Amino acid sequence: MTSEGIGAGPMVPGLRTPANRVSKRAISYWTARAVLGAATILFVELGFAWAAKFSVGWRTAIVGTALVLAVHAVIMPRWRYRVHRWEVTDQALYTRSGWFSVHWRIAPISRIQTIDSHRSFGERLFGLANVTATTASAAGPVRIHGLDRGLADRLLDQLAVATGQVPGDAT
Amino acid sequence: MTLPEVTGDGPDQIVAPVLDEALRDEARHDEVMSSAATIADPNTRWRRLSPRSMVVRPLTDLVRLLPLLAGLLILHARTGGGLVWGVIAAVLAVASGLVHWATTRYLVTDQRVYLRRGLLSTKKLSVARDRIRTVDITAHPLHRVLGVCRVSIGTGRNDLRLSENFHLDGLTRSDAESLRALLIGQVGPASAGKALPAGQVLSTGQTAPASQVLPAQAPASQDRAVRQADDAGGEIIRLRVGWLRFAPLTMAGLVVLGVLFGTVIQITNATDVNLAASGPVRRVTADYAALPFGERILVALAVAVAGYMVVAVAGYVAVYWNFRLVRDGPDTLRVTRGLLSVRATTISLARLRGVEISEPLSLRAVGGARCAAIATGLHVGRGAEREGSVLVPPAPSAVVEDVAAEVLGAPAKICAGPLERHGRAARRRRYTRALAGAAVIVAAVWAASRAAHWPAWVPIGSIAAFPLAGLIAADRYRNLGHRLADGWLVTRVGSLSRRRSVLGTDAIIGWRIHQTWFQRRQGLLTLTATTAAGQQHYSVRDVPVALGLAIATTATPDLIRPFLATEPAASASSGMTCRPDSRCGRRANRAGRRVSRAAGGGHGS
């Protein structure tokens, strides 16, 4: 694993980078999602522009947003891939996510209440899954996006075993 | 109240327990583990609500439907159908009351509390007794006339829908009191699972007679606001009449006004009465219109202020009258209050994770504050749930801080006094954000006034947003801070609504660290402790990176330390990585190995 600019090193000096990357296919998935979102926005804009008989203002607006969205669809998935990391120790679940803004989440294994895996339609197309671990705090769910499907299943089993060994939920 | 469980003092007793076999089996199954004799215990049987609840339900339903019914009656009075509608509504209401009473049953066993209700769709709820955090007894005026009340049992669950709330509407006061003592008296500070026999609890419990709890108390004493509570239990604080001066300074009055306004609108809509066209209103408006301009403004102001004050004070009195915070036994707190609707909330001290002292700007200006409990099972949220967590109503901040410290058993500096500042970068961020917000507002006003040809003073006046934003930013920075001491994490944020949260570090069940791109450039981060209590998360905002990590590490050393980089950035990630989508052969299930490695198919470094 070579250091790849943003995201490879710890962004917060002092906080370790979680060990594992998500699946490389997540880049394609995020790109597809960004393109789909961009298409929706452009479609709506085209509707307005059509109603306004494609005035110069609308044409520039459409070209402008198309450019911004294209840049977003190219940069965001790669940036996100460099940021998204996760790690499970026998003490805690540790993740880093986001791209422009970055979130770190730490949830102790002993406090995890439920673990579930979810695959949206889009994720299934790309063979991905996400794993969510909830704690007794409504603000505390830790979600790992863009995992390889088989890995997600194994992770789910591992977490189930690990959480079963520690009683109590500190509420 | 000498009996361990209330065996009913009325028809309750006569009703033979009609058992739902399936649920009883369920109950028995749970009990088998503990003691086989439990179910045979005559006290352990299904109970019903008080028969008087049959009256409560239809009447409350009718009151709720009153505007609609009035509308229907008036509408149909012309066609003669009004009576029919009225009869149908009454029959439905009575039937719903009967069904509610007949189908609601509850059972308290050694381990769990069961509740079933519903005729067509039966709902069965059960809750483990060691998961009960709070018991809330409320009685609105109708309840009080009939001598019944509503008991809500707060568990730590946050994902409950409203229909899944564990509540019993229509218990007699004595039933409710003994249920409360039974459910919450036994939760010890150390072992939540320790189950005492029911009889033992009540014979030793500090249960106040029901008559002392719900009916009106003698007026608040004037001498000392804070009293020392003795070990066996005692009053910590009660309402002082002088606190009424804080009433107009809270938003509560606005809420009351909103509700009043809504009700009036609803009734006028339903009844087709045009209030504005009615005689008295017309006369008043005509008189008002006859006044000179200056006087009109003065009169309007005076009426608004006076009206608001009356409503706010009335609201304060209605909610907080007879407010008392009592240490109820060695490990429970109890809050009673209310003028018309009374409410008695019992909080297990073992579940009290902290307090939140909030000081809206208006209250802060006159040295006032209020305090809410951070406890699992009590949400610091909106509406009724929020009311349950009140520890001190709007009162002098010194009193509030004293009570908070006493309830928590924390040193005074935790609940009062200055906090550690977050430094220059945090201050700059306060100003940048406030001024950027002001700039957006000013730009919008300028654009709008150009488009809509507003008079010139509007955009020029909008520039005042900048100094205002500056003031707010300065105050926000002054208020921003944290402290970590004696096992308490204290954070404070806000200006218009300043809040100081005190959270026990043992209640922290995870961390979130958030850093926007801007924060990253400024070397700041927002550290959020997640917890199962209150608002579920409490943040130390815009703290310098190193300081933030130090807070987290000091608060929960075991949790954070494994994720701190012990060596410089570049080498931290190499060698420790396990590429999850690679198959690396070796099985790694030995104890102490990372779970993730096993999950990732095993990967040596």
Chai-1 contact restraints between the chains, C-beta under 6 A:
chainA,res_idxA,chainB,res_idxB,connection_type,confidence,min_distance_angstrom,max_distance_angstrom,comment,restraint_id
A,M1,B,T577,contact,1.0,0.0,6.0,A-B,restraint_1
A,G9,B,A569,contact,1.0,0.0,6.0,A-B,restraint_2
A,P10,B,A565,contact,1.0,0.0,6.0,A-B,restraint_3
A,P10,B,A569,contact,1.0,0.0,6.0,A-B,restraint_4
A,P10,B,A572,contact,1.0,0.0,6.0,A-B,restraint_5
A,V12,B,V545,contact,1.0,0.0,6.0,A-B,restraint_6
A,G14,B,L549,contact,1.0,0.0,6.0,A-B,restraint_7
A,G14,B,L564,contact,1.0,0.0,6.0,A-B,restraint_8
A,G14,B,A565,contact,1.0,0.0,6.0,A-B,restraint_9
A,R16,B,F563,contact,1.0,0.0,6.0,A-B,restraint_10
A,R16,B,A565,contact,1.0,0.0,6.0,A-B,restraint_11
A,R16,B,A572,contact,1.0,0.0,6.0,A-B,restraint_12
A,T17,B,S573,contact,1.0,0.0,6.0,A-B,restraint_13
A,A19,B,M576,contact,1.0,0.0,6.0,A-B,restraint_14
A,A19,B,T577,contact,1.0,0.0,6.0,A-B,restraint_15
A,A19,B,C578,contact,1.0,0.0,6.0,A-B,restraint_16
A,N20,B,C578,contact,1.0,0.0,6.0,A-B,restraint_17
A,N20,B,P580,contact,1.0,0.0,6.0,A-B,restraint_18
A,S23,B,D581,contact,1.0,0.0,6.0,A-B,restraint_19
A,E87,B,S596,contact,1.0,0.0,6.0,A-B,restraint_20
A,V88,B,V595,contact,1.0,0.0,6.0,A-B,restraint_21
A,V88,B,S596,contact,1.0,0.0,6.0,A-B,restraint_22
A,T89,B,P562,contact,1.0,0.0,6.0,A-B,restraint_23
A,T89,B,R594,contact,1.0,0.0,6.0,A-B,restraint_24
A,D90,B,V595,contact,1.0,0.0,6.0,A-B,restraint_25
A,Q91,B,P562,contact,1.0,0.0,6.0,A-B,restraint_26
A,Y94,B,F563,contact,1.0,0.0,6.0,A-B,restraint_27
A,F100,B,W517,contact,1.0,0.0,6.0,A-B,restraint_28
A,S101,B,T516,contact,1.0,0.0,6.0,A-B,restraint_29
A,V102,B,Q515,contact,1.0,0.0,6.0,A-B,restraint_30
A,H103,B,H514,contact,1.0,0.0,6.0,A-B,restraint_31
A,W104,B,I513,contact,1.0,0.0,6.0,A-B,restraint_32
A,R105,B,R512,contact,1.0,0.0,6.0,A-B,restraint_33
A,I106,B,G510,contact,1.0,0.0,6.0,A-B,restraint_34
A,I106,B,W511,contact,1.0,0.0,6.0,A-B,restraint_35
A,A107,B,G510,contact,1.0,0.0,6.0,A-B,restraint_36
A,P108,B,L559,contact,1.0,0.0,6.0,A-B,restraint_37
A,R111,B,I509,contact,1.0,0.0,6.0,A-B,restraint_38
A,T135,B,I509,contact,1.0,0.0,6.0,A-B,restraint_39
A,T135,B,G510,contact,1.0,0.0,6.0,A-B,restraint_40
A,A136,B,A532,contact,1.0,0.0,6.0,A-B,restraint_41
A,S137,B,I509,contact,1.0,0.0,6.0,A-B,restraint_42
A,S137,B,T530,contact,1.0,0.0,6.0,A-B,restraint_43
A,S137,B,T531,contact,1.0,0.0,6.0,A-B,restraint_44
A,S137,B,A532,contact,1.0,0.0,6.0,A-B,restraint_45
A,S137,B,Q536,contact,1.0,0.0,6.0,A-B,restraint_46
A,A138,B,N158,contact,1.0,0.0,6.0,A-B,restraint_47
A,A138,B,Q536,contact,1.0,0.0,6.0,A-B,restraint_48
A,A139,B,T530,contact,1.0,0.0,6.0,A-B,restraint_49
A,A139,B,Q536,contact,1.0,0.0,6.0,A-B,restraint_50
A,A139,B,H537,contact,1.0,0.0,6.0,A-B,restraint_51
A,G140,B,G510,contact,1.0,0.0,6.0,A-B,restraint_52
A,G140,B,T530,contact,1.0,0.0,6.0,A-B,restraint_53
A,D148,B,D581,contact,1.0,0.0,6.0,A-B,restraint_54
A,L151,B,P580,contact,1.0,0.0,6.0,A-B,restraint_55
A,R154,B,A599,contact,1.0,0.0,6.0,A-B,restraint_56
A,L155,B,A599,contact,1.0,0.0,6.0,A-B,restraint_57
A,Q158,B,V595,contact,1.0,0.0,6.0,A-B,restraint_58
A,Q158,B,A598,contact,1.0,0.0,6.0,A-B,restraint_59
A,Q158,B,A599,contact,1.0,0.0,6.0,A-B,restraint_60
A,A162,B,V595,contact,1.0,0.0,6.0,A-B,restraint_61
A,A170,B,I509,contact,1.0,0.0,6.0,A-B,restraint_62
A,T171,B,G156,contact,1.0,0.0,6.0,A-B,restraint_63
A,T171,B,T376,contact,1.0,0.0,6.0,A-B,restraint_64
A,T171,B,A532,contact,1.0,0.0,6.0,A-B,restraint_65
